[in-house]
Each structure stands twice: as C-alpha cells, then as structure tokens.
Amino acid sequence: MATTRNASAHWEGSLMEGAGKVTLDSSGLGSFEVTWPSRAEQPNGRTSPEELIAAAHSTCFSMALSHGLAQAGTPPTSIDTTATVTFQPGTGITGIALTVTGAVPDMTAEQFTEAAEGAKKDCPVSQALAAVPITLEAHFTG
C-alpha cells in the first residue's frame, strides 16, 4: 500500500529579504523557519531545503542498509549516517556525500562496504536524487 507524506511552505517577501516557514504537516512535528541567508550562508537557527534533503537521505539510506544487512542474515547493531548536501547559489545542489559507520557482527569491512554501496543504489531517496552526484564513505566498527 502506498503512503503519502505532506509538508508545506509559506513565504513572504522577496527571495533575498523575505522569510518563510516549512511545516511538517503529516507528522505534526513542527514548523521551521527558512531564509535565503540560512540557505546560502550560515543557518543561524533556521533550516534550508538542503538540510531537509540531507535528513531524508541519511534516514532512508540507514533504513535501506539496515534492511539489506538483516536480509543477508547479518543484522546491524548500529548504523550512523551523515548526509552532506552541497548547495551552490546560482547553480543548485552540486553533490551529496554520505558517510556511514556501522557495527555489524560476523561481517568484514569489505562486506560492509559492499552492502553500503548496494544500499546507496537501492535507497528510494538516492534513486530520487540520482541527477546529483552521490558519494559514499563507509566506516566499519565490527
């Protein structure tokens, strides 16, 4: 069964001087302020579309990797993923770097890296963002 999730944004003013708010409608978890400077310069307590993409990608990748490992008979003890989304004003999103650290009993570092590469390919968010270069750095803690 398909699921849908909703978020909405409200913006007032011009791009450079205006401000907005993004609201996580489906979960009701909150609203977050966004401005051009929080996107193109320093966050200063506000979010950006790129930070929201990074949150979605790191979560989806972790879930995909955990699932793949469990299906292979080697469920992880823990998976920690950071997604870094690079935004270049005037150009757009120029890259995404995933960094994952995993603790998986009964697996080698090479097997973990292979599983992580597979999760990068199979993660639905990775697939949706395929127009952007995505790199992966995997760290194995055993």
C-alpha positions in Angstrom: 0.0 0.0 0.0 1.4 3.4 -1.0 1.8 6.1 1.6 1.9 9.8 1.2 3.5 12.5 3.4 3.0 16.2 3.3 5.0 19.3 4.1 4.1 22.8 3.2 5.9 26.1 3.0 4.8 29.7 3.4 7.0 32.5 2.1 6.6 36.3 2.5 8.6 38.9 0.6 11.4 38.7 -2.0 14.0 35.9 -2.1 16.8 38.0 -0.6 14.9 39.9 2.1 11.9 37.6 2.7 11.4 34.7 5.1 9.4 31.6 5.3 8.4 28.6 7.3 8.3 25.0 6.3 5.8 22.8 8.2 5.9 19.0 8.6 2.1 18.5 8.1 1.9 14.7 8.1 3.7 14.2 11.4 2.7 17.5 13.0 6.2 17.6 14.4 6.7 21.3 13.8 7.4 24.3 11.7 10.9 25.5 10.9 12.0 29.0 9.7 13.9 29.4 6.4 15.5 32.4 4.8 17.8 32.9 1.8 20.8 33.6 4.1 20.1 30.4 6.0 20.3 28.6 2.7 23.2 30.3 1.0 25.2 31.4 4.1 25.0 30.4 7.8 22.0 28.6 9.2 21.7 30.9 12.3 19.0 28.7 13.8 17.0 28.2 10.6 16.8 25.3 8.2 17.1 25.0 4.4 15.8 22.7 1.7 19.2 21.1 1.5 19.2 20.3 5.2 15.8 18.7 4.9 17.1 16.7 1.9 20.1 15.6 4.0 17.8 14.5 6.8 15.6 12.5 4.4 18.6 10.9 2.6 20.5 9.9 5.8 17.4 8.3 7.2 16.4 6.5 4.1 20.0 5.2 3.5 20.3 4.0 7.1 17.0 2.1 6.7 17.9 0.6 3.4 21.3 -0.6 4.7 19.8 -2.0 7.9 17.2 -3.9 5.8 19.8 -5.2 3.3 22.1 -6.4 6.1 19.2 -8.1 8.0 18.0 -9.8 4.8 21.6 -11.1 4.3 21.5 -12.7 7.8 23.8 -10.1 9.4 21.5 -7.5 11.1 23.5 -4.5 12.3 24.0 -3.5 15.9 24.0 0.2 14.8 24.2 2.3 11.7 25.1 6.0 11.8 24.8 8.0 8.6 25.5 11.6 7.8 24.4 13.2 4.5 26.1 16.4 3.5 24.2 18.3 0.7 26.2 21.0 -1.1 24.3 24.0 -2.5 26.0 26.5 -4.8 23.9 29.7 -5.2 23.2 30.2 -8.9 23.9 26.6 -9.7 21.9 24.5 -7.3 22.6 21.3 -5.5 26.0 20.1 -6.7 26.6 16.9 -4.7 25.6 14.7 -1.8 28.2 13.0 0.4 27.0 10.0 2.5 29.2 8.9 5.4 28.2 5.8 7.2 29.6 4.0 10.3 28.3 0.5 11.0 28.6 -2.1 13.7 27.7 -5.5 12.2 28.7 -8.7 13.9 30.0 -11.5 11.8 30.9 -9.3 8.8 34.1 -8.0 7.3 34.8 -4.3 6.5 34.8 -5.3 2.8 31.4 -6.9 3.1 30.0 -3.9 4.9 31.3 -1.5 2.2 29.7 -3.7 -0.5 26.4 -3.7 1.4 26.6 0.1 1.9 27.1 0.6 -1.9 24.1 -1.6 -2.5 22.0 0.5 -0.1 23.1 3.7 -1.8 21.9 2.3 -5.1 18.6 0.9 -3.7 17.6 3.7 -1.3 14.5 5.3 -2.7 15.8 8.8 -1.8 19.1 8.1 -3.6 17.1 7.0 -6.6 15.0 10.2 -6.5 18.2 12.3 -6.3 20.1 10.4 -9.0 20.6 13.6 -11.1 23.1 14.7 -8.4 26.5 13.1 -7.8 26.3 11.0 -4.6 29.5 9.7 -2.9 29.8 7.2 -0.1 32.4 6.8 2.6 31.9 3.7 4.7 33.5 3.0 8.1 33.2 -0.4 9.8 33.5 -0.9 13.5 32.9 -4.7 13.5 
